[in-house]
Amino acid sequence: MSDFHDLSFANALIADAPTAKYPNRMSRFGRLVGRWNVHSRRMDEATGHWHESDFTWVVGFILDGQAVQDVALISTDDGFKTISTAVRVYDREMGAWRVSYFEPERGEYAHLVATAHKRDGIRQDGTRNDGLLIRWNFSKITEDSYLWESFVSEDEGATWVLNEHNEGTRAS
């Protein structure tokens, strides 16, 4: 490794591979590492209208391979703009993943816990910054595609309303 004085922030953060400490657990989100083209349908909760957009989702290992971070990017005339990021860290004491999501421009922040869901999916349950319960589900994950859906509950989990649906296709 290079001298600490020559070490960039990106080189200190980004890892080439998952940690060898718990490879099976790291594969939960590790199988999403790469670049994805995503088509999104998102509901405006104030109006109930659905809006469609496309973005690029980049996922990689961080923290010496003990976590996974993603960033969502949109194309602009000047290149790209980073919209959001999520950090997912496996908590071996809890036996699950802790997830923190940040989308500053919209003022959206969330903290969730992720576990296996059904045969090929990941379920993330938590709370967003307005106090409402949220559930984010990855499903139909393959080498080349996935579905992701976001649900919100205004009645402490008695009912759930779909508020976002994303379909990702691997770009690299």
HELIX and SHEET records of a PDB file:
HELIX    1   1 PHE A    4  ASP A    6  5                                   3    
HELIX    2   2 PHE A    9  LEU A   13  1                                   5    
HELIX    3   3 PRO A   23  GLY A   30  1                                   8    
HELIX    4   4 PRO A  104  ARG A  106  5                                   3    
SHEET    1   A11 GLY A  34  MET A  43  0                                        
SHEET    2   A11 TRP A  50  ILE A  62 -1                                        
SHEET    3   A11 ALA A  67  THR A  76 -1                                        
SHEET    4   A11 GLY A  79  ASP A  91 -1                                        
SHEET    5   A11 ALA A  96  GLU A 103 -1                                        
SHEET    6   A11 GLU A 108  HIS A 117 -1                                        
SHEET    7   A11 GLY A 121  ARG A 128 -1                                        
SHEET    8   A11 LEU A 133  SER A 139 -1                                        
SHEET    9   A11 SER A 145  SER A 153 -1                                        
SHEET   10   A11 VAL A 161  ARG A 170 -1                                        
SHEET   11   A11 GLY A  34  MET A  43 -1                                        
END                                                                             
